[in-house]
């Protein structure tokens, strides 16, 4: 399942930080490393995992590669969350009933 790859990719705090930087706008790998204690090979590996999960795409610009968030990958997360959307209103309503009973 592709959703598993997305959640696995985002489970790592370093990859989440990289993804959050990319969500602010596209960047080259060297710019992504700024402020992070991470080697170039490690950054390449993290970006490869994010690409494999379809969360990041790349575009070659001369000798550099620009990385940016791939919205298609986020659609998998949205689809997964939609399955549970109906769950929360019923649970919150039940909690409100319990809390009302406790107040009386």
OpenMM code with the backbone's topology and positions (N, CA, C; nanometers):
from openmm import Vec3, app, unit

residues = "UNK UNK UNK UNK UNK UNK UNK UNK UNK UNK UNK UNK UNK UNK UNK UNK UNK UNK UNK UNK UNK UNK UNK UNK UNK UNK UNK UNK UNK UNK UNK UNK UNK UNK UNK UNK UNK UNK UNK UNK UNK UNK UNK UNK UNK UNK UNK UNK UNK UNK UNK UNK UNK UNK UNK UNK UNK UNK UNK UNK UNK UNK UNK UNK UNK UNK UNK UNK UNK UNK UNK UNK UNK UNK UNK UNK UNK UNK UNK UNK UNK UNK UNK UNK UNK UNK UNK UNK UNK UNK UNK UNK UNK UNK UNK UNK UNK UNK UNK UNK UNK UNK UNK UNK".split()
positions = [
    Vec3(0.0831, -0.1190, 0.0000),
    Vec3(0.0000, 0.0000, 0.0000),
    Vec3(0.0872, 0.1249, 0.0000),
    Vec3(0.0564, 0.2160, -0.0847),
    Vec3(0.1356, 0.3381, -0.0966),
    Vec3(0.1243, 0.4252, 0.0290),
    Vec3(0.0083, 0.4198, 0.0974),
    Vec3(-0.0070, 0.4994, 0.2193),
    Vec3(0.0985, 0.4620, 0.3221),
    Vec3(0.1325, 0.3330, 0.3279),
    Vec3(0.2353, 0.2882, 0.4223),
    Vec3(0.3674, 0.3568, 0.3944),
    Vec3(0.4018, 0.3715, 0.2672),
    Vec3(0.5271, 0.4381, 0.2305),
    Vec3(0.5251, 0.5846, 0.2730),
    Vec3(0.4108, 0.6495, 0.2587),
    Vec3(0.3990, 0.7901, 0.2965),
    Vec3(0.4183, 0.8049, 0.4465),
    Vec3(0.3487, 0.7229, 0.5243),
    Vec3(0.3591, 0.7344, 0.6691),
    Vec3(0.4974, 0.6934, 0.7193),
    Vec3(0.5569, 0.5936, 0.6554),
    Vec3(0.6933, 0.5541, 0.6909),
    Vec3(0.7909, 0.6687, 0.6648),
    Vec3(0.7741, 0.7336, 0.5514),
    Vec3(0.8630, 0.8443, 0.5155),
    Vec3(0.8499, 0.9588, 0.6153),
    Vec3(0.7291, 0.9887, 0.6568),
    Vec3(0.7069, 1.1011, 0.7474),
    Vec3(0.7281, 1.0648, 0.8940),
    Vec3(0.7494, 0.9371, 0.9234),
    Vec3(0.7731, 0.8955, 1.0620),
    Vec3(0.9074, 0.9445, 1.1136),
    Vec3(1.0014, 0.9671, 1.0253),
    Vec3(1.1353, 1.0115, 1.0648),
    Vec3(1.1343, 1.1635, 1.0858),
    Vec3(1.1788, 1.2116, 1.2024),
    Vec3(1.1755, 1.3555, 1.2290),
    Vec3(1.2603, 1.4390, 1.1319),
    Vec3(1.3713, 1.3847, 1.0865),
    Vec3(1.4547, 1.4590, 0.9908),
    Vec3(1.3813, 1.4751, 0.8587),
    Vec3(1.3161, 1.3686, 0.8124),
    Vec3(1.2411, 1.3785, 0.6864),
    Vec3(1.1229, 1.4730, 0.7007),
    Vec3(1.0584, 1.4732, 0.8184),
    Vec3(0.9489, 1.5685, 0.8391),
    Vec3(1.0012, 1.7112, 0.8321),
    Vec3(1.1169, 1.7355, 0.8908),
    Vec3(1.1755, 1.8702, 0.8864),
    Vec3(1.2087, 1.9106, 0.7429),
    Vec3(1.2627, 1.8173, 0.6663),
    Vec3(1.2929, 1.8439, 0.5256),
    Vec3(1.1638, 1.8736, 0.4499),
    Vec3(1.0615, 1.7918, 0.4723),
    Vec3(0.9334, 1.8109, 0.4056),
    Vec3(0.8734, 1.9471, 0.4416),
    Vec3(0.8824, 1.9848, 0.5682),
    Vec3(0.8283, 2.1146, 0.6101),
    Vec3(0.9028, 2.2301, 0.5439),
    Vec3(1.0342, 2.2181, 0.5303),
    Vec3(1.1105, 2.3218, 0.4592),
    Vec3(1.0642, 2.3307, 0.3143),
    Vec3(1.0428, 2.2152, 0.2524),
    Vec3(0.9987, 2.2148, 0.1128),
    Vec3(0.8568, 2.2684, 0.0984),
    Vec3(0.7752, 2.2508, 0.2006),
    Vec3(0.6379, 2.3026, 0.1954),
    Vec3(0.6369, 2.4552, 0.1912),
    Vec3(0.7447, 2.5166, 0.2392),
    Vec3(0.7565, 2.6629, 0.2346),
    Vec3(0.7990, 2.7112, 0.0967),
    Vec3(0.8514, 2.6201, 0.0155),
    Vec3(0.8955, 2.6546, -0.1195),
    Vec3(1.0073, 2.5619, -0.1623),
    Vec3(1.0198, 2.5420, -0.2917),
    Vec3(1.1218, 2.4536, -0.3447),
    Vec3(1.2620, 2.4975, -0.3059),
    Vec3(1.3533, 2.4011, -0.3024),
    Vec3(1.4908, 2.4321, -0.2633),
    Vec3(1.5858, 2.3270, -0.3186),
    Vec3(1.7117, 2.3657, -0.3282),
    Vec3(1.8173, 2.2724, -0.3651),
    Vec3(1.8613, 2.1986, -0.2393),
    Vec3(1.9238, 2.0828, -0.2545),
    Vec3(1.9656, 2.0018, -0.1405),
    Vec3(2.0577, 2.0793, -0.0466),
    Vec3(2.1470, 2.1591, -0.1025),
    Vec3(2.2392, 2.2357, -0.0170),
    Vec3(2.1631, 2.3371, 0.0684),
    Vec3(2.0599, 2.3989, 0.0133),
    Vec3(1.9784, 2.4930, 0.0900),
    Vec3(1.8979, 2.4200, 0.1972),
    Vec3(1.8535, 2.3000, 0.1664),
    Vec3(1.7784, 2.2215, 0.2642),
    Vec3(1.8648, 2.1843, 0.3840),
    Vec3(1.9931, 2.1663, 0.3615),
    Vec3(2.0843, 2.1261, 0.4686),
    Vec3(2.1151, 2.2401, 0.5649),
    Vec3(2.0911, 2.3644, 0.5235),
    Vec3(2.1211, 2.4796, 0.6095),
    Vec3(2.0438, 2.4685, 0.7409),
    Vec3(2.1171, 2.4827, 0.8507),
    Vec3(2.0549, 2.4759, 0.9824),
    Vec3(2.0315, 2.3339, 1.0324),
    Vec3(2.0734, 2.2359, 0.9543),
    Vec3(2.0567, 2.0963, 0.9946),
    Vec3(2.1937, 2.0304, 1.0030),
    Vec3(2.2139, 1.9516, 1.1051),
    Vec3(2.3401, 1.8776, 1.1188),
    Vec3(2.3273, 1.7463, 1.0434),
    Vec3(2.3428, 1.7549, 0.9120),
    Vec3(2.3206, 1.6387, 0.8261),
    Vec3(2.4201, 1.6436, 0.7105),
    Vec3(2.4740, 1.5294, 0.6755),
    Vec3(2.5708, 1.5234, 0.5660),
    Vec3(2.4979, 1.5222, 0.4319),
    Vec3(2.5720, 1.5505, 0.3263),
    Vec3(2.5151, 1.5463, 0.1914),
    Vec3(2.4620, 1.4066, 0.1573),
    Vec3(2.5374, 1.2984, 0.1864),
    Vec3(2.4844, 1.1649, 0.1562),
    Vec3(2.3560, 1.1331, 0.2341),
    Vec3(2.3503, 1.1771, 0.3594),
    Vec3(2.2294, 1.1525, 0.4394),
    Vec3(2.1104, 1.2297, 0.3814),
    Vec3(2.1362, 1.3540, 0.3396),
    Vec3(2.0290, 1.4337, 0.2779),
    Vec3(1.9788, 1.3646, 0.1511),
    Vec3(2.0697, 1.3133, 0.0718),
    Vec3(2.0307, 1.2432, -0.0512),
    Vec3(1.9445, 1.1218, -0.0200),
    Vec3(1.9802, 1.0494, 0.0845),
    Vec3(1.9020, 0.9315, 0.1228),
    Vec3(1.7628, 0.9713, 0.1698),
    Vec3(1.7541, 1.0762, 0.2510),
    Vec3(1.6229, 1.1220, 0.2984),
    Vec3(1.5366, 1.1682, 0.1814),
    Vec3(1.5956, 1.2418, 0.0884),
    Vec3(1.5200, 1.2875, -0.0289),
    Vec3(1.4755, 1.1701, -0.1148),
    Vec3(1.5577, 1.0662, -0.1240),
    Vec3(1.5199, 0.9470, -0.2011),
    Vec3(1.3981, 0.8786, -0.1393),
    Vec3(1.3934, 0.8725, -0.0072),
    Vec3(1.2781, 0.8118, 0.0608),
    Vec3(1.1535, 0.8963, 0.0362),
    Vec3(1.1666, 1.0272, 0.0461),
    Vec3(1.0520, 1.1160, 0.0221),
    Vec3(1.0048, 1.1075, -0.1230),
    Vec3(1.0985, 1.0943, -0.2169),
    Vec3(1.0608, 1.0784, -0.3589),
    Vec3(0.9899, 0.9453, -0.3802),
    Vec3(1.0414, 0.8389, -0.3207),
    Vec3(0.9810, 0.7062, -0.3370),
    Vec3(0.8381, 0.7044, -0.2827),
    Vec3(0.8127, 0.7839, -0.1800),
    Vec3(0.6777, 0.7930, -0.1228),
    Vec3(0.5907, 0.8922, -0.1993),
    Vec3(0.6464, 0.9503, -0.3034),
    Vec3(0.5784, 1.0495, -0.3876),
    Vec3(0.5378, 1.1756, -0.3115),
    Vec3(0.6161, 1.2094, -0.2101),
    Vec3(0.5914, 1.3326, -0.1355),
    Vec3(0.6726, 1.4485, -0.1905),
    Vec3(0.7798, 1.4160, -0.2628),
    Vec3(0.8702, 1.5173, -0.3165),
    Vec3(0.8990, 1.4842, -0.4622),
    Vec3(0.9088, 1.5874, -0.5429),
    Vec3(0.9511, 1.5681, -0.6816),
    Vec3(1.0724, 1.6558, -0.7054),
    Vec3(1.1436, 1.6227, -0.8104),
    Vec3(1.2656, 1.6965, -0.8406),
    Vec3(1.2637, 1.7453, -0.9844),
    Vec3(1.3334, 1.8559, -1.0054),
    Vec3(1.3461, 1.9129, -1.1391),
    Vec3(1.4904, 1.9585, -1.1570),
    Vec3(1.5540, 1.9084, -1.2597),
    Vec3(1.6931, 1.9451, -1.2859),
    Vec3(1.6970, 2.0859, -1.3431),
    Vec3(1.7849, 2.1673, -1.2862),
    Vec3(1.8072, 2.3036, -1.3335),
    Vec3(1.9575, 2.3201, -1.3522),
    Vec3(2.0035, 2.2928, -1.4723),
    Vec3(2.1472, 2.2954, -1.4976),
    Vec3(2.2146, 2.1829, -1.4215),
    Vec3(2.3132, 2.2175, -1.3404),
    Vec3(2.3808, 2.1133, -1.2631),
    Vec3(2.3190, 2.0931, -1.1253),
    Vec3(2.2156, 2.1684, -1.0947),
    Vec3(2.1470, 2.1562, -0.9665),
    Vec3(2.0130, 2.0865, -0.9844),
    Vec3(1.9613, 2.0349, -0.8732),
    Vec3(1.8290, 1.9732, -0.8724),
    Vec3(1.7433, 2.0496, -0.7733),
    Vec3(1.6281, 2.0959, -0.8190),
    Vec3(1.5335, 2.1656, -0.7332),
    Vec3(1.4333, 2.0633, -0.6817),
    Vec3(1.4127, 2.0620, -0.5518),
    Vec3(1.3160, 1.9724, -0.4899),
    Vec3(1.1959, 2.0536, -0.4448),
    Vec3(1.0779, 1.9935, -0.4588),
    Vec3(0.9559, 2.0590, -0.4122),
    Vec3(0.8550, 1.9536, -0.3704),
    Vec3(0.7570, 1.9958, -0.2911),
    Vec3(0.6517, 1.9053, -0.2456),
    Vec3(0.5697, 1.8611, -0.3653),
    Vec3(0.5367, 1.7336, -0.3697),
    Vec3(0.4507, 1.6787, -0.4742),
    Vec3(0.3102, 1.6640, -0.4161),
    Vec3(0.2157, 1.7492, -0.4567),
    Vec3(0.0802, 1.7433, -0.4003),
    Vec3(0.0110, 1.6089, -0.4214),
    Vec3(0.0483, 1.5363, -0.5253),
    Vec3(-0.0145, 1.4061, -0.5508),
    Vec3(0.0069, 1.3100, -0.4338),
    Vec3(0.1253, 1.3145, -0.3751),
    Vec3(0.1533, 1.2277, -0.2615),
    Vec3(0.0669, 1.2602, -0.1414),
    Vec3(0.0364, 1.3864, -0.1254),
    Vec3(-0.0483, 1.4264, -0.0134),
    Vec3(-0.1927, 1.3810, -0.0318),
    Vec3(-0.2325, 1.3580, -0.1559),
    Vec3(-0.3677, 1.3073, -0.1801),
    Vec3(-0.3885, 1.1701, -0.1169),
    Vec3(-0.2818, 1.0911, -0.1104),
    Vec3(-0.2919, 0.9601, -0.0438),
    Vec3(-0.3230, 0.9761, 0.1044),
    Vec3(-0.2595, 1.0741, 0.1673),
    Vec3(-0.2851, 1.0996, 0.3091),
    Vec3(-0.4289, 1.1481, 0.3274),
    Vec3(-0.4706, 1.2382, 0.2406),
    Vec3(-0.6071, 1.2905, 0.2479),
    Vec3(-0.7089, 1.1784, 0.2306),
    Vec3(-0.6861, 1.0907, 0.1354),
    Vec3(-0.7766, 0.9778, 0.1153),
    Vec3(-0.7840, 0.8879, 0.2369),
    Vec3(-0.6704, 0.8654, 0.3009),
    Vec3(-0.6670, 0.7816, 0.4209),
    Vec3(-0.7448, 0.8482, 0.5344),
    Vec3(-0.7274, 0.9787, 0.5501),
    Vec3(-0.7972, 1.0507, 0.6564),
    Vec3(-0.9477, 1.0560, 0.6343),
    Vec3(-0.9892, 1.0609, 0.5095),
    Vec3(-1.1330, 1.0659, 0.4787),
    Vec3(-1.2062, 0.9433, 0.5313),
    Vec3(-1.1379, 0.8298, 0.5342),
    Vec3(-1.2011, 0.7072, 0.5853),
    Vec3(-1.2455, 0.7237, 0.7303),
    Vec3(-1.1746, 0.8060, 0.8044),
    Vec3(-1.2009, 0.8200, 0.9477),
    Vec3(-1.2732, 0.9492, 0.9825),
    Vec3(-1.3071, 1.0255, 0.8826),
    Vec3(-1.3725, 1.1538, 0.9041),
    Vec3(-1.5067, 1.1387, 0.9763),
    Vec3(-1.5842, 1.0401, 0.9399),
    Vec3(-1.7159, 1.0190, 1.0014),
    Vec3(-1.7036, 0.9714, 1.1457),
    Vec3(-1.5913, 0.9157, 1.1816),
    Vec3(-1.5708, 0.8610, 1.3149),
    Vec3(-1.5737, 0.9689, 1.4224),
    Vec3(-1.5095, 1.0827, 1.3975),
    Vec3(-1.4918, 1.1821, 1.5016),
    Vec3(-1.6187, 1.2534, 1.5460),
    Vec3(-1.7078, 1.2973, 1.4597),
    Vec3(-1.8277, 1.3664, 1.5099),
    Vec3(-1.9094, 1.2803, 1.6067),
    Vec3(-1.9247, 1.1514, 1.5767),
    Vec3(-2.0009, 1.0632, 1.6653),
    Vec3(-1.9297, 1.0483, 1.7997),
    Vec3(-1.7971, 1.0354, 1.7963),
    Vec3(-1.7205, 1.0200, 1.9204),
    Vec3(-1.7263, 1.1477, 2.0053),
    Vec3(-1.7188, 1.2618, 1.9401),
    Vec3(-1.7237, 1.3887, 2.0132),
    Vec3(-1.8626, 1.4089, 2.0729),
    Vec3(-1.9661, 1.3750, 1.9992),
    Vec3(-2.1032, 1.3855, 2.0514),
    Vec3(-2.1200, 1.2956, 2.1736),
    Vec3(-2.0669, 1.1748, 2.1671),
    Vec3(-2.0755, 1.0832, 2.2809),
    Vec3(-2.0002, 1.1391, 2.4014),
    Vec3(-1.8844, 1.1983, 2.3780),
    Vec3(-1.8066, 1.2588, 2.4859),
    Vec3(-1.8828, 1.3757, 2.5480),
    Vec3(-1.9465, 1.4561, 2.4644),
    Vec3(-2.0247, 1.5680, 2.5158),
    Vec3(-2.1385, 1.5185, 2.6044),
    Vec3(-2.2033, 1.4086, 2.5653),
    Vec3(-2.3103, 1.3503, 2.6465),
    Vec3(-2.2569, 1.3050, 2.7820),
    Vec3(-2.1420, 1.2411, 2.7815),
    Vec3(-2.0811, 1.1950, 2.9068),
    Vec3(-2.0478, 1.3147, 2.9968),
    Vec3(-1.9909, 1.4175, 2.9377),
    Vec3(-1.9552, 1.5356, 3.0152),
    Vec3(-2.0790, 1.6053, 3.0725),
    Vec3(-2.1865, 1.6100, 2.9977),
    Vec3(-2.3118, 1.6683, 3.0473),
    Vec3(-2.3633, 1.5892, 3.1653),
    Vec3(-2.3586, 1.4557, 3.1541),
    Vec3(-2.4031, 1.3684, 3.2635),
    Vec3(-2.3185, 1.3889, 3.3882),
    Vec3(-2.1889, 1.4116, 3.3687),
    Vec3(-2.1004, 1.4324, 3.4834),
    Vec3(-2.1275, 1.5650, 3.5521),
    Vec3(-2.1713, 1.6660, 3.4770),
    Vec3(-2.2019, 1.7963, 3.5355),
    Vec3(-2.3278, 1.7936, 3.6190),
    Vec3(-2.4170, 1.7001, 3.5956),
    Vec3(-2.5461, 1.6978, 3.6677),
    Vec3(-2.5364, 1.6264, 3.7976),
] * unit.nanometer
topology = app.Topology()
chain = topology.addChain("A")
for resn in residues:
    res = topology.addResidue(resn, chain)
    for name in ("N", "CA", "C"):
        topology.addAtom(name, app.Element.getBySymbol(name[0]), res)
